[in-house]
């Protein structure tokens, strides 16, 4: 059975040695893509348009709306944008799916209750008035960098989204008027568009969209910025727009026009269309738009990143080695080693200080080197994978370059001992009180995470084994202290990038064990007890995206192979791999495997910002193989 799983993983390897799959799930990315193209006077190619419409139709909820992702209840934010995208793509208002969507939307009061990002995109199309937006003044980029609320202090994904938003807001950018947009203004709102009280709409958020409440402090800041908007200097605004454009150019150059993510990618394209129509920047952005498109059985979607290739490949290497069949998979591992070597970032981004970038040399990104944004845990998993390949004679990354990766990891450790994602934490935690997104949590500050911390601790321990004189002991000890402090009273760790306590607990446990925690360590005993208490009667484990949103374990309807694999990997690490609980988990995982070596499709296992599920296509091929290889190393050799 492990052989069949190994063969499936090998067969799905790309020609470049990576694993590249579906990283979709969010239902707002495609509509923003369509809206930005419309603002530019363009439209998706016909096959892309039809694929996107197919995707939207397949994932419309029974109530007529669309969720934040393909598994979520309907939101005003995503329903309004998907409705608009369908109409911009040629679907008539009388289409039954749109009639249902319009009925649901009107019952919620229309787009006035949308989360803030939805209102902003509608304003770009002239379907919502700028007076109804919370201000996003570009002048924030002119503030002294020492201030705790300078944009450079924000989590990089946050600042890179609000950077083009600020430029577009400062210009009051708006698509040219068309008859279709006039029709949409009549269709979207249950009241006449001309009668809307836009100022009152600024603070209006429908219950469906209000995950992160607007705090007193956010409302106060918005009032101050609103006053500023009425009296701002045109000369200062021009300087701010120029600086914003310079920052965007820096991002474009450092990422080869891929950008850190799909939202700022398409907004950058719109900005350059307005700033330099048909200029080389526009053409460069259009050329890289396909990097984000994913063709799947459920249509065409916009992925949440240009790929998860490095992340998945590093995990695949570890799974294949753990399976005990490394020699049988030697060619597969050799190709993966080539990919790992090719994707390490070898230099800092151009003019890093000017564009508020942390040094990049030695890091690995989530996707590809061209993307240009290395991450702590991606670098750590890259180091771990390379060091596992070394005894096999397959590692292609020199010790010198691995040393650079370790230096990069060390440079990212936070004061609390943990690791964040792209950069050390720059802003104070109180900035989260100013989160303006409504629908997401934890977007303002890049704080320490159990996953990043554990991965970095594991990588540093692995490096110490091959470089005993490396000065990593203190960093490891501080990381371990962070892991111990963040374990919950029930024995679990809360994951931030996967669903949720099963994922976080796997990282928490493996980080402690790598650093030398004995099997009778109280933290490991509590973690094991937590997982065993949540095992289903059939032997599986099951956890849903609601765990992330509610911050408590929420059981799924059936067992999940990925969740079960994470639980088994944790039990093996705690020394409970031979327990009755682990035996039952292995039996379920083997029984759930299909004759073709695959495990059936199941709910999404990834998440970001606590609310939005995202798909890791390779997880169903990687983690069951990994878990069976460690929890039942001799149980499936014959098949």
C-alpha positions in Angstrom: 0.0 0.0 0.0 2.8 2.4 0.7 4.4 1.3 -2.6 1.2 2.3 -4.4 1.1 5.6 -2.6 4.8 6.2 -3.5 4.1 5.4 -7.1 1.2 7.9 -7.2 3.5 10.6 -5.8 6.2 9.8 -8.3 3.8 9.8 -11.2 2.5 13.2 -10.3 5.9 14.9 -10.2 6.4 17.7 -12.7 9.2 17.6 -15.3 11.2 20.2 -13.3 11.2 17.9 -10.3 8.6 19.7 -8.3 5.0 18.9 -7.3 2.7 21.6 -8.6 -1.0 21.4 -8.0 -4.2 23.2 -7.2 -3.8 26.0 -4.7 -7.3 27.4 -5.1 -10.2 27.6 -2.7 -10.9 31.3 -2.1 -13.8 32.7 -4.1 -12.9 36.3 -4.2 -9.6 36.0 -6.2 -11.3 35.3 -9.6 -13.7 38.2 -9.4 -11.0 40.7 -8.5 -9.0 39.4 -11.5 -12.0 39.9 -13.8 -12.7 43.4 -12.3 -9.1 44.6 -12.8 -9.1 43.5 -16.4 -12.4 45.2 -17.0 -11.0 48.4 -15.5 -8.1 48.0 -18.0 -10.6 47.6 -20.9 -9.7 43.9 -21.2 -11.4 40.6 -20.5 -10.1 37.0 -19.9 -9.5 34.9 -22.9 -12.7 33.0 -23.8 -11.6 29.6 -22.5 -10.5 31.2 -19.2 -13.8 33.1 -19.0 -15.8 30.0 -19.5 -13.7 28.1 -17.0 -14.1 30.8 -14.4 -17.9 30.8 -14.9 -17.9 27.0 -14.5 -16.0 27.3 -11.3 -18.4 29.9 -9.9 -21.5 28.0 -10.8 -20.2 24.8 -9.2 -19.4 26.6 -6.0 -22.5 28.7 -5.6 -24.2 27.9 -2.3 -27.8 26.6 -2.1 -29.0 30.0 -0.7 -27.7 31.7 -3.9 -24.6 33.3 -2.5 -20.9 32.6 -2.6 -18.7 32.0 0.4 -15.2 33.3 1.2 -14.0 29.9 -0.1 -15.6 26.9 -1.7 -16.6 25.4 1.7 -17.9 28.5 3.5 -21.3 30.0 4.0 -22.3 33.0 1.9 -20.8 36.4 2.4 -21.9 39.7 0.9 -18.3 40.4 -0.1 -17.9 37.4 -2.2 -21.5 37.2 -3.5 -21.4 40.8 -4.8 -18.1 40.2 -6.5 -19.0 36.9 -8.1 -22.3 38.4 -9.3 -20.5 41.3 -10.9 -17.8 39.1 -12.4 -20.4 36.9 -14.0 -22.2 39.9 -15.5 -18.9 41.3 -16.8 -18.2 38.0 -18.3 -21.4 38.1 -20.4 -24.0 36.2 -18.2 -27.4 37.9 -18.4 -29.2 39.2 -15.4 -32.0 36.8 -16.0 -29.8 33.8 -15.6 -31.3 31.6 -12.9 -28.1 31.5 -10.9 -27.8 35.2 -10.9 -31.5 35.7 -10.0 -30.9 33.5 -6.9 -27.7 35.4 -6.1 -29.5 38.8 -6.4 -32.3 37.7 -4.2 -29.8 36.6 -1.5 -27.8 39.8 -1.9 -30.9 42.0 -1.6 -32.1 40.2 1.5 -28.8 41.2 3.1 -29.2 44.9 2.1 -27.0 44.7 -1.0 -23.3 45.5 -1.3 -23.5 48.1 1.5 -22.9 45.3 4.0 -19.8 44.0 2.2 -16.5 43.6 3.9 -14.2 46.5 3.0 -12.2 44.8 0.2 -15.5 44.1 -1.7 -16.5 47.7 -1.4 -13.1 48.8 -2.7 -13.3 46.6 -5.8 -16.8 47.8 -6.5 -15.7 51.4 -6.2 -13.0 50.8 -8.9 -15.9 49.7 -11.2 -18.1 52.7 -10.3 -20.5 50.4 -8.5 -19.9 51.9 -5.1 -18.9 55.5 -4.3 -15.6 56.4 -2.8 -17.5 58.4 -0.1 -18.6 55.1 1.3 -15.1 53.8 1.8 -12.9 54.0 4.8 -10.0 56.2 3.7 -6.8 54.6 2.3 -4.6 57.6 1.9 -1.3 57.0 0.0 0.4 59.7 2.2 0.9 57.0 4.9 4.0 56.0 2.9 5.5 59.4 3.5 5.4 59.1 7.3 8.7 58.6 9.2 9.6 54.9 9.1 10.2 55.0 12.8 6.5 55.3 13.5 4.9 52.1 14.7 2.1 52.5 12.1 4.3 53.2 9.0 3.1 50.8 6.3 6.5 49.0 6.3 5.7 47.8 9.9 2.8 45.8 8.6 2.8 42.1 7.6 4.1 42.1 4.1 1.0 40.6 2.5 -1.1 43.4 4.2 1.1 46.3 3.1 1.5 45.0 -0.4 -2.3 44.8 -0.9 -2.9 48.2 0.6 0.0 49.8 -1.3 -1.9 49.7 -4.7 -5.2 50.3 -3.0 -3.8 53.5 -1.6 -2.6 54.6 -5.0 -6.0 53.8 -6.6 -7.8 55.5 -3.7 -5.7 58.6 -4.0 -6.5 58.8 -7.7 -10.2 57.9 -7.2 -9.6 55.4 -10.0 -12.8 54.4 -11.7 -13.5 52.3 -14.8 -15.0 54.2 -17.8 -18.7 54.3 -17.7 -20.5 51.6 -19.8 -24.2 50.6 -20.2 -23.4 47.4 -18.4 -22.1 49.2 -15.3 -25.2 51.3 -15.2 -27.3 48.1 -15.3 -25.3 46.6 -12.5 -25.9 49.7 -10.3 -29.6 49.0 -10.7 -29.3 45.3 -10.1 -27.0 45.2 -7.1 -28.9 47.5 -4.7 -32.4 47.0 -3.3 -32.8 50.7 -3.2 -32.1 53.3 -5.9 -28.3 53.9 -6.2 -28.8 57.6 -6.1 -30.6 57.4 -2.7 -27.8 55.6 -0.9 -26.3 57.3 2.1 -22.7 56.6 1.4 -21.2 58.1 4.5 -23.5 55.9 6.6 -22.4 52.9 4.5 -18.7 53.3 5.6 -19.3 51.6 8.9 -21.9 49.2 7.7 -21.0 45.5 7.7 -23.4 42.6 7.3 -23.3 40.0 10.1 -22.1 37.4 7.5 -19.0 39.6 6.8 -18.2 40.8 10.3 -15.6 38.3 11.5 -13.2 40.9 12.9 -15.2 43.6 14.6 -14.3 47.2 13.9 -12.8 48.5 17.1 -13.2 51.9 18.7 -9.6 52.6 17.7 -10.2 51.7 14.0 -13.3 53.9 13.9 -11.4 56.8 15.5 -8.5 56.4 13.0 -11.0 56.3 10.1 -12.6 59.6 11.4 -9.2 61.3 11.5 -8.3 60.1 8.0 -11.7 61.2 6.8 -11.0 64.7 8.0 -7.6 64.6 6.4 -9.2 63.6 3.1 -11.2 66.8 3.1 -8.2 69.1 3.6 -5.3 67.2 2.1 -2.7 69.0 0.1 -2.7 68.3 -3.7 1.1 68.6 -3.7 1.5 66.1 -0.9 -0.9 63.8 -2.6 1.1 63.9 -5.8 4.3 63.1 -3.8 2.5 60.2 -2.1 1.3 58.8 -5.4 4.8 59.0 -6.8 6.3 57.2 -3.8 3.6 54.5 -3.9 4.4 54.0 -7.6 8.1 53.7 -6.8 7.3 51.1 -4.1 5.2 49.1 -6.6 8.0 49.2 -9.1 10.3 47.8 -6.5 7.9 45.0 -5.8 7.5 44.3 -9.5 11.3 44.2 -10.1 12.0 42.0 -7.1 9.3 39.5 -8.1 9.7 39.5 -11.8 6.2 41.0 -12.0 4.7 38.0 -10.2 4.1 40.0 -7.0 3.7 38.5 -3.6 0.1 37.4 -4.2 -2.8 37.5 -6.7 -4.5 40.6 -5.2 -1.6 43.0 -5.4 -0.7 41.4 -8.7 -3.9 42.4 -10.5 -4.1 45.7 -8.7 -0.6 46.5 -9.8 -1.6 45.8 -13.4 -4.5 48.2 -13.0 -2.3 50.9 -11.5 0.2 50.7 -14.3 -2.6 50.8 -16.8 -3.7 54.1 -15.4 -0.2 55.5 -14.8 1.4 54.4 -18.1 -1.3 53.1 -20.4 0.0 50.3 -22.6 3.5 50.8 -21.1 6.1 48.1 -20.6 4.9 47.5 -17.1 1.4 46.7 -18.3 2.7 44.2 -20.8 5.0 42.6 -18.2 2.1 42.2 -15.8 -0.2 40.7 -18.4 2.5 38.2 -19.4 2.7 36.9 -15.8 -1.1 36.8 -15.1 -1.3 33.1 -16.3 1.1 32.2 -13.4 -1.9 32.4 -11.1 -4.4 30.5 -13.1 -5.3 26.9 -12.3 -7.2 24.6 -14.6 -8.9 21.9 -12.6 -11.9 19.5 -12.8 -14.1 22.3 -11.3 -13.1 24.9 -13.8 -10.5 27.7 -13.9 -9.6 29.5 -10.7 -7.1 32.0 -9.5 -4.7 30.4 -7.1 -3.7 31.9 -3.8 -0.1 32.1 -4.9 1.8 31.5 -8.1 2.2 28.0 -6.7 3.1 26.0 -3.6 5.8 24.1 -5.4 8.8 24.5 -3.1 6.7 23.8 0.0 5.1 20.7 -1.4 8.4 19.4 -2.9 10.2 19.7 0.4 7.5 17.8 2.1 7.4 15.2 -0.7 11.1 14.5 -0.2 10.6 14.0 3.5 7.7 11.7 2.9 9.5 9.6 0.4 12.5 9.2 2.7 10.3 8.4 5.7 8.5 5.7 3.6 11.6 3.6 3.8 11.7 3.3 0.0 14.2 6.0 -0.9 16.2 3.7 -3.1 13.1 2.7 -5.1 12.3 6.4 -5.5 15.9 7.5 -6.3 15.1 9.0 -9.6 12.2 10.9 -8.2 14.3 12.2 -5.4 17.1 13.2 -7.7 14.7 15.3 -9.8 13.3 16.9 -6.6 16.9 17.7 -5.4 17.5 19.5 -8.7 14.4 21.6 -8.1 15.3 22.4 -4.6 18.8 23.6 -5.7 17.3 25.7 -8.5 14.8 27.5 -6.2 17.1 28.8 -3.4 17.3 32.6 -3.4 21.0 33.5 -3.9 20.9 37.2 -3.5 19.1 40.0 -1.7 16.3 41.8 -3.5 17.4 44.9 -5.4 17.6 48.0 -3.1 16.2 46.0 -0.3 16.3 48.9 2.3 14.6 51.3 -0.1 11.7 49.0 -0.5 11.5 47.8 3.1 12.7 44.3 2.3 14.4 41.9 4.7 17.6 40.4 3.3 16.7 37.3 1.2 20.0 35.5 0.5 19.9 31.8 1.3 16.1 31.6 1.8 13.6 29.4 0.0 10.2 30.7 -1.1 6.8 29.1 -0.9 6.7 28.7 -4.7 9.6 29.5 -7.0 12.8 31.5 -6.9 11.4 34.0 -9.4 8.7 34.9 -6.9 11.4 36.5 -4.8 9.9 36.3 -1.2 11.6 33.7 0.9 9.9 32.5 4.0 11.1 31.1 7.4 9.4 27.7 7.4 9.8 27.2 3.6 13.6 27.7 4.1 13.6 25.4 7.1 11.8 22.6 5.1 14.2 23.1 2.3 17.2 22.7 4.6 15.6 19.6 6.2 14.9 18.1 2.7 18.5 18.8 1.5 20.0 17.2 4.6 17.9 14.1 4.2 19.0 13.8 0.6 22.7 14.1 1.6 23.3 10.5 2.9 21.7 9.3 -0.4 24.3 11.3 -2.4 21.5 13.4 -3.9 21.7 16.7 -2.3 22.7 19.4 -4.8 23.0 22.4 -2.4 26.5 23.1 -1.1 27.3 23.3 2.6 28.1 27.0 2.0 24.7 27.7 0.6 23.0 25.7 3.4 24.9 27.9 5.8 23.4 30.9 4.1 20.0 29.4 4.6 20.7 28.9 8.3 21.8 32.5 8.5 18.6 33.6 6.9 16.6 31.5 9.4 18.5 33.0 12.4 17.9 36.5 11.1 14.1 36.0 11.3 13.8 34.9 14.9 11.6 37.2 16.9 12.2 38.6 20.4 9.7 36.1 21.8 11.8 33.2 20.5 9.4 32.2 17.8 9.5 32.7 14.1 7.0 34.6 11.9 6.8 34.2 8.1 8.7 36.5 5.8 10.2 39.0 8.2 10.9 39.4 11.9 7.9 41.0 13.6 8.0 44.8 12.8 4.9 46.2 14.2 3.4 46.1 17.7 0.6 43.7 18.3 -1.9 46.5 19.0 -1.9 47.2 15.3 -4.3 44.3 15.0 -6.9 46.6 16.6 -6.8 48.6 13.4 -7.5 45.6 11.1 -9.8 47.1 8.4 -10.5 43.9 6.5 -13.7 42.7 8.3 -13.5 39.2 7.0 -9.9 38.2 8.0 -8.0 38.0 11.3 -4.3 38.5 12.0 -3.5 40.5 8.9 -1.7 43.5 10.4 1.4 42.1 12.1 3.7 39.1 11.3 3.7 37.5 14.7 5.4 34.2 15.6 3.6 30.9 14.6 4.0 27.4 16.0 4.5 26.0 12.4 7.3 28.5 11.5 8.9 28.1 14.9 8.9 24.3 14.9 10.2 24.0 11.3 13.0 26.4 12.1 13.9 24.6 15.3 14.0 21.3 13.4 16.2 22.7 10.6 18.6 24.2 13.1 18.9 20.9 15.0 19.5 19.1 11.7 22.1 21.6 10.8 23.8 21.2 14.2 24.2 17.5 13.5 26.3 18.1 10.4 27.9 21.3 11.6 28.5 20.8 15.4 30.3 24.1 15.8 27.3 26.1 14.4 26.1 28.8 16.8 22.5 27.8 16.9 22.0 26.5 20.4 20.6 29.6 21.9 18.2 30.1 18.9 17.0 26.5 19.4 16.5 27.0 23.1 14.5 30.1 22.6 12.4 28.5 20.0 11.6 25.5 22.3 10.6 28.0 25.0 8.2 29.6 22.6 6.7 26.2 21.7 6.2 25.3 25.3 4.6 28.7 26.1 2.1 28.5 23.3 0.9 25.0 24.0 -2.8 25.2 25.1 -4.0 23.9 28.4 -5.7 21.0 26.7 -2.4 19.8 25.2 -2.8 21.1 21.7 -1.2 23.8 19.6 -3.4 26.1 17.4 -2.2 26.0 13.8 -2.4 29.1 11.6 -1.7 27.8 8.1 -3.5 24.4 8.3 -6.7 23.0 9.8 -6.0 23.5 12.7 -5.2 21.8 16.1 -4.2 18.5 14.4 -1.8 20.6 12.2 -0.5 22.8 14.9 0.0 19.9 17.3 2.0 18.0 14.7 4.4 20.9 14.5 4.4 21.6 18.2 5.3 18.0 19.0 7.9 17.5 16.3 9.6 20.7 17.2 10.0 19.7 20.9 11.1 16.1 20.0 13.7 17.4 17.5 15.2 19.6 20.2 15.5 16.6 22.5 12.3 16.4 24.6 12.0 12.9 26.0 8.9 10.8 25.5 7.8 11.3 29.1 7.9 15.1 28.7 4.6 16.5 30.2 4.1 18.6 27.0 4.2 15.5 24.8 2.0 13.5 27.2 -0.6 16.2 27.1 -0.4 16.4 23.3 -0.8 12.7 22.9 -3.8 12.6 25.2 -5.4 15.5 23.3 -5.2 13.6 20.0 -6.3 10.3 21.4 -9.3 11.9 23.0 -10.4 13.2 19.6 -10.0 10.0 17.6 -13.2 8.8 16.0 -14.8 5.4 16.6 -13.6 4.2 13.2 -10.0 5.1 14.0 -9.8 8.2 11.9 -9.4 11.9 12.9 -11.4 14.6 11.3 -11.2 18.4 11.7 -12.8 21.2 9.7 -12.1 24.8 8.7 -14.5 25.9 11.5 -11.9 24.9 14.0 -9.8 27.8 12.8 -12.7 30.3 12.9 -14.1 29.2 16.2 -10.7 28.4 17.7 -11.9 25.0 19.1 -11.9 21.5 17.6 -14.8 21.2 15.2 -15.4 17.6 14.0 -16.0 16.8 10.4 -18.7 14.5 9.1 -16.3 11.7 8.1 -12.6 10.8 8.7 -10.0 12.9 6.8 -6.8 11.2 5.6 -4.7 14.3 6.0 -5.9 15.0 9.5 -5.4 11.4 10.4 -1.9 11.5 9.0 -1.0 14.6 11.0 -2.3 12.8 14.2 -0.4 9.7 13.4 2.8 11.6 12.8 2.3 13.3 16.1 1.8 10.0 17.9 4.9 8.5 16.4 6.9 11.6 17.5 5.6 11.3 21.1 6.6 7.7 21.2 3.0 6.4 20.9 3.5 5.0 17.4 2.8 1.5 18.6 -0.2 2.4 20.7 -3.7 1.1 20.1 -4.8 4.5 19.0 -2.0 4.6 16.4 -2.8 1.1 15.3 -6.5 2.0 14.7 -5.4 5.1 12.8 -3.2 3.1 10.5 -5.9 0.5 9.9 -8.3 3.3 8.9 -5.8 5.0 6.7 -5.0 1.8 4.9 -8.6 0.8 4.5 -9.5 4.3 3.1 -6.9 4.1 0.4 -8.2 3.3 -3.1 -7.1 0.5 -5.3 -5.3 3.1 -7.4 -3.1 4.1 -4.5 -4.9 7.4 -3.9 -7.1 8.6 -1.0 -10.5 10.1 -1.9 -10.9 13.8 -2.1 -11.8 15.5 1.1 -12.4 19.0 2.6 -9.6 21.6 2.3 -6.8 21.2 4.8 -5.1 24.7 4.4 -6.2 28.0 5.8 -5.0 31.6 6.0 -5.9 34.5 8.3 -8.1 32.1 10.3 -11.1 32.4 8.0 -10.4 31.3 4.4 -9.8 27.7 3.5 -7.3 26.9 0.7 -6.4 23.7 -1.1 -3.1 22.0 -1.0 -3.5 19.5 -3.8 -0.4 17.4 -3.0 -1.3 16.9 0.7 -3.4 13.8 0.0 -0.5 12.2 -1.8 2.2 13.3 0.7 1.0 13.0 4.3 -0.7 9.5 4.2 2.5 8.1 2.7 4.6 9.9 5.3 2.4 8.7 8.2 2.3 5.1 7.1 6.0 5.0 6.5 6.6 6.0 10.1 3.6 4.5 11.9 3.5 1.2 10.0 6.9 0.8 8.3 6.5 -2.9 7.5 2.7 -3.2 7.1 2.4 -2.5 3.4 5.7 -3.5 1.8 4.2 -6.1 -0.4 1.7 -3.7 -1.9 
